[in-house]
Amino acid sequence: MDKHVIEALGRARITVQDGKVVDVGEPKIEYCPLFHKHRGIEKLTEEEIRKNIQFRIDDFGMCTKDRVLRLKDFLSFGISEILSTLLTDNLIDCAVMVCEGCGTVLVTESELAQGVGGRVSGLVETSTIPELIEEFLPNHVFDEENATIDQVEGFRLAIENGYRNIAVTICYPEDGIILRELEKEYEDVNLYLFGVHSTGLTREEAEIMFDVCDVVTGCASKHLRDIGEEENIFKVGTSIPIFGASEKGEEFIKLRLDKIGGPKKKTGNSRHPEPLI
């Protein structure tokens, strides 16, 4: 029996087995403007979360062998969209991401970056799905036997594969510290860190994320917003801000904005997630 654990929809802990939602934990936030806008969910409850995850399973095969991994660019804005643009423009050779059924993976195609990261976030644990592993290039899945999630080892694997301009998504500040130290060992390697799944970071963790990352998504993090405002860090978006924490990060965000024709005009309300934590 396969098992996939995701933190999503208000950072509720959700378990999927054999294509079915078998457990839904209590969400840490009650309202997300993205799910309100795109799915009409006004309050994140166990029932709404279960319905949304099952919809994803039925719609594009999330957490199953039928998972549709590639997705065309729909001119939206987020971390996976920025990575997709960087791959298209050859500013990075590879993105180290996380995919259900595979664990840590190396992504070199823009549509694969969009499909892997844009549809599923907050993957905590997963188990092997051979049909999905086959969608990646040889030696581009870190642990084919166990589908382990390890972004540091993913970075090492990217270097072993000859990549030199490498983006890595991280949700743990300690991974960022280790990766920045590891980067120093390679004179010809450029590492770009993208902070994701940031809801619930402590103040100290949020400070570290800004220190080590190039781009950070605000999710429902109170501390990232506070620090971003205090330090006047470049950002795009109000409901779910994305911060350019470095000069390169700001450059990457602006590149994506140029591709989609600039910031989207706001329609309707611009509520934050509630509560911010």
C-alpha positions in Angstrom: 0.0 0.0 0.0 1.4 3.4 -1.0 1.3 6.3 1.4 1.6 10.0 0.8 1.5 12.7 3.5 0.8 16.3 2.5 0.5 19.5 4.5 -1.9 21.7 2.6 -5.1 23.8 2.7 -4.2 25.7 5.9 -1.3 23.3 6.7 -3.7 20.5 7.6 -1.8 17.1 7.6 -3.5 14.9 5.0 -2.8 11.2 4.2 -3.5 9.6 0.9 -3.3 5.9 0.3 -4.1 4.0 -2.9 -5.8 7.0 -4.5 -8.1 7.8 -1.5 -7.9 10.4 1.3 -7.7 8.3 4.5 -7.0 11.0 7.1 -7.3 14.8 7.4 -5.8 16.7 10.3 -7.0 20.0 11.7 -5.9 23.0 9.6 -3.8 25.7 11.3 -5.6 28.5 9.4 -9.3 28.9 8.5 -9.2 31.0 5.4 -7.0 31.0 2.3 -7.6 33.7 -0.4 -6.2 31.4 -3.1 -8.7 28.6 -2.4 -11.5 31.1 -1.9 -10.8 32.6 -5.3 -10.1 29.4 -7.3 -12.3 26.8 -5.6 -14.9 28.9 -3.7 -13.8 27.6 -0.3 -14.8 30.3 2.3 -13.7 28.3 5.3 -11.1 25.5 5.5 -12.8 22.6 7.2 -12.0 18.9 7.3 -14.8 18.2 4.8 -13.7 20.9 2.4 -10.1 19.8 2.6 -11.1 16.2 2.0 -13.2 17.2 -1.0 -10.4 19.3 -2.5 -7.7 16.7 -2.2 -10.0 14.0 -3.6 -10.8 16.3 -6.5 -7.1 16.6 -7.3 -6.7 12.9 -7.2 -9.6 12.4 -9.6 -8.7 15.3 -11.8 -5.0 15.0 -12.5 -4.1 11.8 -10.6 -2.3 13.3 -7.6 -0.5 10.7 -5.6 -1.2 8.0 -8.2 0.5 6.4 -11.2 -1.9 8.4 -13.4 -0.5 11.8 -12.2 -0.2 14.3 -15.0 3.2 15.8 -14.4 3.5 18.4 -17.1 1.5 21.6 -17.2 1.5 24.4 -19.7 2.2 28.0 -18.5 -1.2 29.6 -17.7 0.5 33.0 -17.0 -0.1 32.8 -13.3 2.5 33.8 -10.6 4.1 31.6 -8.0 7.3 29.7 -7.1 6.8 27.0 -9.7 6.0 29.6 -12.4 9.2 31.5 -11.6 11.2 28.3 -11.8 9.6 27.4 -15.1 10.5 30.8 -16.5 14.1 30.5 -15.4 14.4 27.1 -17.1 12.8 28.4 -20.3 15.2 31.3 -20.4 18.2 29.1 -19.5 19.1 31.1 -16.4 19.1 27.8 -14.4 20.1 24.4 -15.7 18.1 22.4 -13.1 15.6 22.8 -10.3 15.7 20.5 -7.3 12.1 20.0 -6.4 9.8 17.4 -4.6 7.3 15.2 -6.3 4.9 12.6 -4.9 5.9 9.1 -5.8 9.5 10.2 -6.4 10.7 12.3 -3.5 13.5 14.7 -4.3 13.8 15.1 -8.1 15.9 17.1 -10.6 13.7 19.0 -13.1 15.1 20.4 -16.4 11.9 21.1 -18.3 9.8 24.2 -17.7 6.4 22.3 -18.1 7.6 19.7 -15.7 8.6 22.3 -13.1 5.1 23.9 -13.5 3.3 20.5 -13.2 5.3 19.2 -10.3 5.3 22.3 -8.1 2.2 24.1 -9.2 -0.3 21.4 -8.4 1.0 19.9 -5.2 2.9 21.6 -2.3 3.9 20.7 1.2 4.8 17.1 0.5 6.0 15.7 3.8 6.3 12.0 3.0 5.8 9.8 -0.1 6.4 6.3 -1.4 7.6 5.1 -4.7 5.5 5.1 -7.8 7.6 3.6 -10.6 5.4 5.1 -13.4 6.2 8.6 -12.2 9.9 8.0 -11.7 10.1 7.0 -15.3 8.9 10.5 -16.3 12.2 11.9 -15.1 15.6 11.6 -16.8 17.9 8.8 -15.7 19.7 9.6 -12.4 17.3 12.6 -11.8 15.4 11.0 -8.9 17.5 11.0 -5.7 16.2 7.8 -4.2 14.3 5.6 -6.6 13.8 2.8 -4.0 12.3 4.8 -1.2 11.3 8.2 -2.7 13.2 10.0 0.1 12.8 13.8 0.3 16.3 15.3 0.9 17.0 18.7 -0.8 20.6 18.8 0.3 21.3 15.5 -1.4 19.3 16.6 -4.4 21.7 19.5 -4.7 24.7 17.1 -4.6 23.0 15.0 -7.2 22.5 18.0 -9.5 26.2 18.8 -9.3 27.1 15.2 -10.0 24.9 15.4 -13.1 27.0 18.4 -14.3 24.5 21.2 -13.6 26.1 24.4 -12.5 23.2 26.9 -12.2 20.9 25.2 -9.7 17.6 26.2 -8.0 16.5 24.3 -4.9 13.2 24.6 -3.1 13.4 24.4 0.7 10.9 24.6 3.6 13.4 24.1 6.4 15.8 26.9 7.3 18.5 24.4 8.4 18.6 23.0 4.9 19.3 26.5 3.6 22.2 26.9 6.0 23.7 23.6 5.0 23.2 24.3 1.3 24.9 27.7 1.5 27.9 26.2 3.2 28.0 23.4 0.6 27.9 25.9 -2.2 31.2 27.4 -1.0 32.9 24.1 -1.9 32.2 24.7 -5.6 33.7 27.7 -7.3 31.8 27.1 -10.6 28.3 26.4 -9.0 25.6 29.0 -8.6 22.9 28.1 -6.1 19.5 29.8 -5.9 17.2 29.0 -3.0 13.5 29.2 -3.0 11.7 29.2 0.3 8.3 27.4 0.1 5.6 26.1 2.5 6.4 28.8 5.1 3.2 28.9 7.2 4.1 28.5 10.9 7.7 29.6 10.8 9.0 31.1 14.0 10.5 34.6 14.0 14.0 33.2 14.1 13.2 30.7 11.3 11.8 33.5 9.1 14.9 35.6 9.6 17.1 32.7 8.5 14.9 32.1 5.4 15.4 35.7 4.4 19.2 35.3 5.0 19.7 32.2 3.0 17.0 32.4 0.2 16.7 34.3 -3.0 12.9 34.1 -3.2 10.5 33.3 -0.4 6.7 32.8 -0.5 4.8 34.4 2.3 2.1 31.7 2.6 0.3 32.4 5.9 3.4 33.5 7.8 3.0 36.4 10.1 6.8 36.7 10.7 7.8 36.8 7.1 5.3 39.6 6.5 6.5 41.5 9.5 10.2 41.2 8.7 9.5 42.0 5.0 7.8 45.2 6.0 10.4 46.1 8.7 13.3 45.6 6.3 11.5 46.9 3.2 12.2 43.7 1.3 11.0 43.6 -2.3 7.7 41.8 -2.7 5.0 41.2 -5.2 1.4 40.4 -4.1 -0.5 41.3 -1.0 -2.7 38.3 -0.1 0.1 35.9 -0.6 3.3 37.9 -1.0 6.4 36.6 -2.7 9.6 38.2 -1.5 12.8 38.8 -3.5 15.2 38.3 -0.6 18.3 38.9 -2.7 19.2 40.9 -5.8 19.0 37.7 -7.9 15.6 36.9 -6.3 14.3 40.3 -7.2 15.6 39.9 -10.7 13.9 36.5 -11.0 10.5 37.9 -9.8 10.7 40.8 -12.2 11.5 38.5 -15.1 8.4 36.5 -14.4 6.3 39.6 -14.1 7.6 40.7 -17.5 6.6 37.4 -19.0 3.0 37.7 -17.7 2.7 41.4 -18.6 3.3 42.9 -15.2 1.4 42.7 -11.9 -2.2 41.6 -12.2 -4.8 44.2 -11.3 -6.6 43.4 -8.1 -10.2 42.4 -8.5 -12.4 41.8 -5.4 -10.9 41.8 -1.9 -7.3 41.2 -1.1 -7.7 39.4 2.3 -4.8 37.7 3.9 -5.0 34.1 5.1 -6.7 34.0 8.5 -5.1 33.8 11.0 -1.6 34.6 10.1 0.8 32.3 12.1 
